[in-house]
Amino acid sequence: MADALPDLIAPRLDVLFCGINPGMTAAATGHHFAGRNNRFWRVLHLAGFTPDEIAPRDDRTILAYGCGLTAVVPRPTASADQLSHAEFVAEVAVLEQKIVHYAPRFVAFLGKAAYAALSGRREITWGRQAEHMQRATVWILPNPSGRNRAFGIDDLVDAYRELREAAQAVSGRRQKGASDAEQ
């Protein structure tokens, strides 16, 4: 069985992206969002978080842009539907401790399913949520997995850009990846 991926996290990040769990390719390579069809790195760049598209093998460089990566459930699977509700529940305290310790401004869940399992809520909207996790603003983004065909690349970029703009407004500093043309 593939090992869990290490978090890429540091104190006081602007955004901590929180995936559901690592895919098998990511776990096998040791790099986040390494699946051939995963659109995370491309979307992150096009939304203005990074000046260039980060290759999965360079995933650690995301920290330089005020962003980090974690997963709700560390166990890698071929598909998130292979996770049990009990696995999500068991990880709530672990995730909350990460948020307390590292104090990100925003926690962005990649997909509604992970946040629904953690919060117990059934009705979840995209974008900023009214509640917080510790002091971090909760944001729900569409999952960038290639299996998520409900959202095209433009839809993903728009959703992620909205988060980047909110994070930029709160931090008071311009993201290194934001293009001058957008300003």
Secondary structure by P-SEA (a helix, b strand, c coil): cbbbbbbbccccccbbbbcccccaaaaaacccccccccaaaaaaaaaccccccccccccccccccccbbbbcccccccccccccaaaaaaaaaaaaaaaaaacccbbbbccaaaaaaaaccccccccccccccccbbbbbbcccccccccccaaaaaaaaaaaaaaaaaaacccccccccccc
